[in-house]
């Protein structure tokens, strides 16, 4: 990857496997990425499996202090990878702005933890991201989110919709993006995951709205057997003619290397 000319790597979170296994093992492997990197943490990166289940049912059953400790331990395991939460960094000449971490749709996820950051209402969440974007330097902007914005469809094939229908996108993210579009003249893209696009299921992974590009990078499986080897999927983003362009790419992994689709 270091030879591909990339200026950096952005991760959209959800590191562990289905049963929350290998969280720190995965983080430690990611920490060796030979490029500047940033991450926004997902709903499985810190909350326990039981807390994620409760949140899916919109039940406030979370130990916010425990999550804070888990976040600190995970951020330590990530080494040089910059964890973003309503904050920004630069990767090459791109400004990367991290949105609300641990987002999983339906509502402002894990409100007990959000309250420790002063975020209680949707307006608070919008303002936190917009203010971070206002403080960031000029340049192409990549908004890094775990769950995507609302308003991109509810037909089950939209990038952040439920398979049986319904918009799972986050309204605070959508509102902040609209505000940022009015504040910043350069190209803006929002990159997120959370809702998996299983190969062949027809789910769209690109959308354009308000002059922004939205990219759902949560392709499943991410690793596939091809002949004698395994290829890994990622999405390359670049600015061309003043616009963000996304391209799905594959890179071969070393033969015999373990695979993980978690
Ligand atoms: Fe997720």
Boltz pocket constraint, residues with backbone or C-beta under 6 A from the ligand:
constraints:
  - pocket:
      binder: B
      contacts: [[A, 14], [A, 42], [A, 43], [A, 44], [A, 103], [A, 104], [A, 146], [A, 193], [A, 194], [A, 195]]
      max_distance: 6.0
